[in-house]
Amino acid sequence: MPTTYQDQFYAIDPSAPPGSGTPLTQQFLNIVDQNNNNFISRSGNDSIDGSDITSVYPGDTITVVMNGSTVTITGATFYLADGRVLFSPLDGTNLDPATFVSSTWTPNQAAIPAGNLGPPCFTAGTLIAVPGGTARVERLVPGDLVETLDHGAQVLRWIGQRSVAGRGDLAPVRFARGAVGNARPLLVSPQHRMLVGGWAAELFFGQDEVLVAARHLVGSPGVTRHETESVRYVHLLFDRHEIVFAEGAASESFHPGSILLNRDRALRAEIAAIFPELTGIRAAGAPPLARPELAGREARVLAVA
């Protein structure tokens, strides 16, 4: 079953750029992972805005003047069957109207993990368990201690934040109070995985606890999509994949493999500088998840059990 994501784009080809001073306007378009293999690529009939993707070039950069500042954005360039060329950031940049300055490009094509289009994140305002109480997720800083289910208080190594339009497939998933053991309403990104246990996980999958993406739980009691004009997503990275407590509910931290396995050079370099031991991750494989993950079809079985 195809999976649809939404992301932001500029209509620009970094390898054949317009003149310096050209205005750029952001667009929000749907990306379809047609074969649901969790990668966006030129194969498998993946598409953007209804047109098949013919080429993908991660690692391109554009330099623009945006909101009065000159910024360089690392992203991916998509060539479409209808002739359009679109650039989307992979470094967490929130696109606004801008003026083009310059660009660089890479000749290497590669698939992009679909998780990059909707990373597992909490929403700003979420209360995270820390020693002695709770803290708003967006106010945490590297070096802070955060309570985890498996390893007690752990040092936060990195925090990322990104504001996006909170509509369509980027709209957060809302868990009403008590839906997953949460003391207050909880909003997370669609890809954010929640810890689910109980008899159904044991009966159907032979596991005491499993991780399930929030979007697969929509339709369960108290779980809905919550569209909003804008949402700020915040992700937390530790030395390993951890289970943390958000509004009292157990859910995942950011998984470093989802960054280090992709071609986003700028963001990968930032994480690799913090975690030098992970620089060989692409050869060795991603670090393990804190719990087994259920795919969409499996998750739907659990959701209706």
N, C-alpha and C positions, 0 to 999 in steps of 0.2 A: 504494500500500500504506500503510495507516495507521501512524503512529508514536506510540508511547506514552511519556509522560514521567511522573515522579512528583514531586509537590511537597507543601508543607505548607500547611495552612489553619486558620483559625478560622471557626467558624460564626457569622458576624455580618454585619449590613448597616450600614455606616457612615452611610447616609442615614436609617436608622430604628433608631438604636442602642438597646441595652438600658440599664438604669439604671447609673449609676456604682457600681462595686463588684461587678458581675456577673463571676463566674469564667469564664475562657475556657480551653479545652483544645485543644491542637493535634491535627490529624488529618493523616495521610499518605494521599493519594488519587491515583489515576491520571488523567492528562489524555490524551485521544486526539486527535491531529491527524488527522482522518479522511481528508482529501484530500491530506495530506502536502505542504502548500504552505508549511510552516515558519512559519505564523502560527496563533495560537489566537484564534478569534473566534466570533461568533454565527452565521456562515454556514458552509456546508460540513459541517454535522452534527458539528462538534467537540463533545466531551463531557467531563464530569468524573464519575468514579465511576459510569459507565453512564448518566448523564442528559445530554441535549443542553443545550448552553450557549445561552441566549436573549439575554443581554446581558453586555457586558464594560465595566467602568469603571476604566481605569487612572488613577492619581493620587489615589485616596482615601487617607486616613490614619487611623490609630487610635492613641491614646495609652493605654498600659497600664502597670501596675506588674508587672515581670517580674524574677524573681531579686533582689528588693529594690530595684530601680531603676526610675524612671519613664522610659519610652522612647516615642518617637513613630515609628511604622512607616509607611513609604510603600509602597503596594501596589496591587493590582487587586481589584475586587469582581466576582464572577461570579454571575449569576442563572441558575438551572437550571430545566429544564422540569418537574421534579418539585416545584418550590416552594422548594427550598433556596437560600440565599444564602451564599456563601463568600468569604472574604477571604484573599489570599495575598500575602506580602511580595515586593516587587521591589527592595528596597534592600540585600539581603544579610543581613537579620536572620534568625537562627535561632530559630524559635518554641519557647517553653516554656510550661507552664501560667502563666497571667497573670490579672490583675484589670483589668477595663475601667475607663477613666477618661473618655475623650471621643473624638470623631471629627470629621473633615471629609470632604466628598465633592464629587465633580465631576459635572456633568451630561453630560459628553462621553464618548461611547463610542468605542472604538478597538480594533483588533486588537493582539495582543501577539506580538512575535517569539518563536517557540518556543525560540530560543537562550537567552532569558532564563530559561527553566525549567531549563536545564542548561548553564551557561556553560562555555566551554573553559577547563579548569583543570588544574593539576598537583595532586598530593596532597602533604600535608605530609610532609617527610622526603626528597623528591626532591632529588637533587644537580644544581644548575644550574652550567654553566660560567661562570666569571668570570675576569678577568685573573689569571693566576698559579695557578689551581686551580679549585676548586668550592666552592659554598656551599649549605646547605640552603635550599630555596625560601622557607620561612616566616620565615627570619631575614633575608632581604633587606629593605632599606628604600629609600624614594625617595632618589635621589641616588647609589645604588650603581651601579657599572659591571657590565654583563652582556655576555658575548661573544655576537655574532650571526653568522650565516652570511654575510650580504650586506654588512653595514656595520661589521664589527669591534666593538669595545667600545662599547656604547651606554648612556646614562644611563637608569636605571629611573625612570619618572615617577610611577607609582602602583602600589600593591599592594592587592588585595582578598582577604579570607579569609571563608569561610563553612563551618560544620559542618552536615552533613545526615545523615540516616539512609542508610547505605550499602547499601541493598537495592533490589530491583526495578530500575526503569529509571534510578535514580540510583547504582546500584552501579558502582564504577570498573571500567575495563577494564585488565586486567593483561597486560603484555608480558613473557614469560619472557626471561631473559638471552639476548641475541643475536637476538631476534625481529625487531627493527627497528634493529639496530646498537647496542643498549644494552648497557653493560657490566654492569649489575645489573638485577634485575627493576624494571620501571617501571609505575606505576599512574597513570592520568589519568582525567578525567571522560569520559563517553561521547561528548560533542560535541567533545572536543579533537581537533584535526586534526594528523595526523602527515605529515611530508614523505616521499613515496614516489617513487622513480625507477626507472630500469632499462628494459630492452627492452619490457616490457609497457606502460608509460606512453607510450613513444614509438610503439609499434606501434598501440595502440588509440586513443590520444588525441592523438598528435602533439606531445607535451610531454616534455621531459627530466625534469621533476619536477612532481608534483601534490600537493595537500593532500587527505587522506582522513580523515574523522571516525573516531575509534577504534572506535566501535560498528559501523562497516561492515567492520572488519577482524576482528571476532570470528569464530572458526572457522578463520582462517588458522593455520598452524603456530605454536604458542606464544602465541596470543592468546585470552584467555578473560575472562569476567565474574568479578569477585571480590567477592562479597557480604561485608559487614561491618556490625557494629552501628552504627558511626558513622564518617564520613570527613570530614576537613577539606580542602576544596578551596581552592587558592590561585591567583589569576590575576595576571599581570604585564602592565603597560601601558607602552609606549614611545611615542616621537614618531610612529612609523609601525608598521604591522604587521610583525613581525620573525620570523625563524626563529632559535630559540635551541636550546641543546643541553641535554637532560635525560637524565642518566645516559648521556651520550654519543650519544643519539639526537636527530635533528633534528625539531623540532616547533614549532608556532606559539606566539606570544605572544597576549595578549588583543587582540581587534580593537575599536578604540574605537567603530566604527559600531554595534556590537551594543548599546551603551548609548545613544549619542546619538540613534539613530533611534527609541527607544521613548519612552513617556510617563511614565517614572519621574522625576518632577521633582527629588527630592532627590539621587539618584545622578547624574542628568544634570547638575545644577548643580555637583556636586563635580568631575566630570570637565571640565566647561566652564570652571571656574575655573582648572584646570591647563592646559587647552588652549583658550584663548579663540579661537584661529583656527578651531576646529571648531564654533563656535556656529551657523554657517549650514549645517551638514552635512545637515540634513533636507531643505533645498531643493536642495543641490548633489549629494546622494548620498553614500554611504559611501565612505571612503578605500579605495584598492585593497588587495586581498589580496596577500601576498608571493608567492604562486603561485596558479595556477588551482585551483579546488576541484572535486572530483568529487562528483556527486550519488549517492544511495544505489545506484541501479541500476548506474551506471557504476563505482562503487567495488567492487561485488560482482564485476564482470567482472575488475577488476584483482586482487582478492583471490584468485580461483581460478586466475589465469593462471600 
